[in-house]
Amino acid sequence: MTQILPTLTDAAARIRLLVLDVDGVMTDGRLHYGPEGDEWKAFHVRDGMGIKLAMRAGIEVAVISGRGGAAVEKRVKELGIQHVRLQREDKDTALDELTTELKIGRNAIACVGDDTPDLPLIESCAIGIAVADAHPSVRAAADWSTALPGGRGAVREVCDMLVASRSI
């Protein structure tokens, strides 16, 4: 795992909500279409385990994505993620809805993103996290970048860091 600074560990211990993008974070960002126009997505099983471990540790998990689709809906349901905002291009407004609903301030939120639509969240939450293969502007704005790319274990890396911070 990437070296974690003590101040980041302190902030991580206070996180109550983890917000994830889908394409490029929970997946590798590629879009696959079948002959009938159906969309296929691949999710990493270890990312799913990380999400479950984070939720067991008391961290709420939310998904905010500019896209949607049956594959995403199936995966979030399978993982038990209850806070889902799909097809939301204005991710900042979607997060405002969640903070009101959950009564959690942005100072207790970690957000993981990979591209410019994620910047408002990366810049305004307690911990902004970029996956290793994120757009350079997202990596520059983030407080921390994962060692692993999106869809290839980056979410597990984030979840492990958040869970570990609770036992320090």
Buried (B, 14 or more C-beta within 10 A) or exposed (E): EEEBEEEBBEBBEBBBBBBBBBBBBBBBBEEEEEEEEEBEBEBBEBBBBBBBBBBEBEBBBBBBBBBBBEBBEEBBEEBEBEBBBBEBEEBBEBBEEBBEEBEBEBEBBBBBBBBEBBBBBBBBBBBBBBBBBBBEBBBEBBBBBBEBBBBBBBBBBBBBBBBBBBEE
